[in-house]
């Protein structure tokens, strides 16, 4: 019988997510996948394993109990986390013993955290992915009482940490011009780039509203006659009240609201991770600048494994101190020093 991860409590928006399902747009299905795919790459680097599906937790996590010892990586937005009341460091790997309670509470910054297990989950692919795409009826939110089967874990590395990234506070979001940018005119686009927006509570996996200052709005010429056409993640649609929505992973396949621009792919996670009330501004890049930013992002992903460092822990906080090699490959505190 497969080992299980029991969900004893779950927040309101907890799902399984990987990188999604490309190739089905013509059939009316958007790619979906993790709101912050960078967090999945970070987990893979920390656990020294291929990228695998993780538990995505928006706002709040839950309580999880494994039926066997498991390695975990905690990535994405920092959240309160503990194992049997022992605090856990975020953006790091840990061992959770069989039967222990892993508790993940609310976010401390950002919006979305991720729990990745060594070896991943033993779940079937559906149309090439394991991601829940709830708006399309593929998969569901994870509820209290769910038990997830665990795949075999051939890895051994734990106790590693990555520096926490800076994508959890809003700030400046890079964008490029889109198919309807010309409808706004350069003066309106310049005003858009000067405006400080607030991350609105109206947000989900389909899109996030950016609240402009009171009395401010951005209206396109002939916006009511725009033909509905294909849209993509990161597109910035402006609704009738002049407020922009940045489209997220479960966006609709077509839309008729005019688009003032499109967030570059590597900055979509920054939008997703902006906490409620965060200030956001948009910077308009030309195509060459956007390509350079995406190449740097790809380079940063490739360098994640080298950026991982051993997690230095206070021995006073280690109840299982004698189970550790104090100097890897040199000294084992449990070994008889008189043995050869």
C-alpha positions, 0 to 999 in steps of 0.5 A: 500500500502506498504511503499517504499524506493526510490533510487534517485541515486545509485552507480555502484555496489549496490545490495540486499544481505543476507547470500546467497543460500546454497545447489545449488552447484551441480546445478551449482550455488554458494552460493553468498551473502554478501561480508562482512557477518560480517556487516549483523550480526553487523546490526542485533545486532544494530537494535536488530532484526534477520539478514535480507537482506541489501543493499550492496554498493561497493565503493559508496552508493547513495541517499535514501528516505523512504516514512515512518519513518525508522530505519537504521543501517550503517555497513561495511566499513565507508562511508560518510553519512548524513540525510538532510545534518546532518552528521550520525555516521557510525556503528550505528543506526539512524531514517530517517524521511519520505521524508528525503534524506539519502545520502551515499557517497564514502568509507572513509576506506575499500571497501564495506558498508551496509545499513540495515533497521529495519524490512528489505525489503518486497521482495520474496525469490528466491531459499531460499534467497533475494541476488542478484547473478548477475553473475548467472542472479538472481536479478540485481544491484539497479539503480536510480529510483528503489523503494523497498517495506519495511516490517513492523518494530516492533522494536524501538531501535535507537541511538546505536553504535558498536566499528569499527572493524579492518578489513578495511585495509588489513593486515595479512590474515589467510589461510590453505593448499589446494588441490594443495598446494603440487604442489608448495613445502614448499619453495615456500609456505614459500616465498608466506607467506613472500611476501607483496601483493598489492590489485589490481584494478582487483576485483569484486564479483567473485575474487580479484587479489593480485599483487605481487612485480614486477618480483615475481610469484608463479608457481606450478609444473605441473600446466598446467595439473591440472584437473578442480574441485570444488572450494570454497570461499577463494580459492587462485588460481594462474594464468599463470602470477604467481599472486594469485586471492582470490575467492569471493562470486560469484566465479565459481563452478569449476576451473583448476588454481592450488590453493596455499591455502584457506583463512579461512572463517572468513578472507574472509571479510578482503580480500573483505574489503581491499581497493585498494592499501592495503598491504596484507600478508598471514599467513599459519595456521595448521588445529587446528589453523584455527579451533580455529580462526573460533571458536573465530569468532563465539564467537565474533558474539555471543557477538555483541549484548552485545558490542552495546552501546548507541550513545552519541550525542551532543545536539547542533547537535540534531534538534529534541532534545525535541522528546528524553527521556533525561533519558530513562524511567525517564524524557520526555522533552515534558511532563508537569512536574505537571502531575502525 
